[in-house]
């Protein structure tokens, strides 16, 4: 990566962070959605998807300063159902970078969507971007549900300055 692309990327992230925190700099509106790494479940082969429930987006990116990430779960049938949702550490650590969850979700027969909020913890130290996973699981067995759309990745974009290197 060239130094100019690193600076450009930092400016891009700065603008996303400012947009998410409500500051005046709203230049990069697409940054409010998802990064280019976005993967949507609707674009995948249906044989790879869970027939009953799943995440519509398989990769979220959120600024550390956002405070909360809202993740949507979509039910694909008219039956009532119960399932579990939990977070799993990857490079991000629960209770240091985000608040862990492990809870039951109940869909009534007519429900189509549920939204789960995950608190993102903002610290003041620079660190590389970090990831964690959110997965849907069977309450009885504790096993992850089948289908690629029953797990989504979240990237927490660090918004802290890495510091200044100078030479005398």
N, C-alpha and C positions, 0 to 999 in steps of 0.2 A: 504494500500500500504506500502510495506516495504521500509526502507530508501535506500537500495541498488537499488531497482527498480526505485525509484525517481531519483537517481543519474544516473542510466543507461538511463532513459528517457531524462534527461537533456543533456547527452552526445550525444544521438541520435539526439536531436533537434539541438544541436550545430553543428553537422556535416551536417545536412540538411541546416541550415542557412549559413554555410560556402560554401556549394555547390551552393546554390542559389545566393550568392553574388560574386561568382567567386574566392574566396580564395582557397588556395592550398588543403585544406582538403576535398577531394571528395570521401571519403570512402563509404558513404551511397548513392549510385546512385539511388536506388529505392525511396529515399526521394524526388527526383526531380519530380516524378510522383505524386501519391496521397497516403494518409495514408491507413491503413487497413480498415478504415471506408468508403472507396470508394464504391459508388453505381453507377452502370452504367445503363442507361435507356434501353439498348439493352437486359439486363438480366431480365427485368420486363415483366409482362403479357401485351400484346398489348392492351387489353381493358382498361387498366389504363393510356395509353399514349394518347397524343394529335395526331390526325391523320395527321395534317398539318405541325407542327413545334414543336421544343423542344430542350432542352439541352441534349447532349449525356452523360454528367456526372452530377450527382445530388448532389455531395459533393466535393468541392475543398478545399485543405489546402495550405496556402501560408505563407511563412515567412514574418514577418513584414519588413525585410530588402529588400525584393524582389523588391519593388518599384511599380510594375505593375502586375496585374493579367489579363491574356487574357482568356476570356470565349467565347466558340464557341456556336453558335446557328445553328441548322440544319433544313433545310426545306425538307419535305418528299414528296412533289409533284412537278409538273412542272408549277403550276400557279404562277402568280405574286401576291404579298400580302404585306400589311403594318401592322405593329404591334408595340406596345410599349414595352420598356424594362425599368425597374426601380429597384433601390435598396431599401431595407427595413431594418431598424435597428432591431437587436435582442439584443445580449449583446454588440456588437460593435456599436459605434455611428458614424453616418455620419458626415463628416468634421473633426472629431477628429481621427478616426481610418482608414477611407477610404473616397474617394471623392464620393459623391452621384451622381447617374445618373438618368435621366428620359428623355428618348428620343425616337424618332421614328426610326424604322428599316424598310428599303424598300428592298424587294426581287424582282428582275426581274424574268421573267418566267424561265430562265435557271439557275438561281442561286441555289446553294445547301447549301452553308455555309456563315455565316457572323461571324466576330470576333469583340468582344467589349472589350475594355481595361478599367480597373478600377484601379485607382491609390490607392495604399496602403500607408498610412502615417506612417512613421517610427518615433517613439519618443524614448527618452532615459530613460523612466521610466518603471520599471517592473510592469506588470499586468498579470492576467491570460489570457489564450487564449480566443479570443472573436469571435463571429459569426455574420454574417449578411446574408440576403437573396437577391437573384436576381430573379425577376419574369418577365414573358412575360404577357402582358395584351392587351385587345381589346381597340383600340384607341377611338372608338365611345362611349362605355359604361364606360371605365375606370376600368372594372372588370378584375380580373385575368383570363387568358384563362384556359379552362378545361384541365385536364390531369396532372399527377404527374410530368411529364417531363417539365412542363412550370415554374417550380420553382427549384432553386438550392441553396444549403447552402454553404457558404464560411467560413472557419475557419482561422483566422489570428493567426499564431503561434508567440507568443512573443519571442523575441531574446535578451532581456535585462537580466542582472544578477539580481537576486532577493535581493542580499545583503548578508552580512555575519553576522551570529549570533555567538558571542563568550562569554565565561564566564571567569571571573578572577580567 
